[in-house]
Amino acid sequence: MTEMERMLAGRLYIAQGEEIASAFLRCRRLTDAFNRAAYDDFEGRNAILRELFGALGEGASIAPPFRCDYGRNIFIGDRFMANYDCIMLDVCRITIGDDVFFGPRVGLYTAAHPLDAAVRAEGLEYGRPIAIGNGVWLGGNVVVNPGVTVGDGAVVGSGSVVTRDIPPNVVAAGNPCRVLRQIIEDDRAHWRALRDEYRAWQEEGKT
């Protein structure tokens, strides 16, 4: 196995060699171009992201600045939205579903280091994949640690550090992040009623 193959497999590796260096520099060039693009160059930035990522769905939007390690290990669904200062350390695969919202300064960190200081000092590291389900909302400054899955429809409160899997359709928060409660039908009814009132207001304005 190459160092890159070991990295993607979640085994100990050292971030060295031509393959890793080339992929890393490619990512740096593309993220630098993305972050330097004119604020209203939406098409240009989107084209850069499509070249950068392993996959990018329709209607996706990322507000610069944005940083990642390789880019090609990130797979994003439709209608994704990330606010400013998003960081994705993608030494392993990051998978993000459809209709996912990130607040500002969200970090997805697949990268990790050995607990033993002597081994860590040798430059050895490893990673674990991260998966974010459909319809997830991560509040500002949320950190998702290596190996975590966040289930469909979950809401994670701002400032949380997610160290373990979060089940679907819950509100979770804290450091370490824990489930606070289920998202229930009353929640959905409340927000859909407000949505319907807004749509009615919109229609009234058209007449």
Sequence and secondary structure as in RCSB ss.txt:
>XXXX:A:sequence
MTEMERMLAGRLYIAQGEEIASAFLRCRRLTDAFNRAAYDDFEGRNAILRELFGALGEGASIAPPFRCDYGRNIF
IGDRFMANYDCIMLDVCRITIGDDVFFGPRVGLYTAAHPLDAAVRAEGLEYGRPIAIGNGVWLGGNVVVNPGVTV
GDGAVVGSGSVVTRDIPPNVVAAGNPCRVLRQIIEDDRAHWRALRDEYRAWQEEGKT
>XXXX:A:secstr
  HHHHHHTT  EES SHHHHHHHHHHHHHHHHHHHS TT HHHHHHHHHHHSSEE TT EE S EEES STTEE
E TT EE TTEEEE SS EEE SS EE TT EEE EE  SSHHHHHTTEEEE  EEE TT EE TT EE TT EE
 TT EE TT EE S B SSEEEEETTEEEEEE  HHHHHHHHHHHHHHHHHHHHHH 
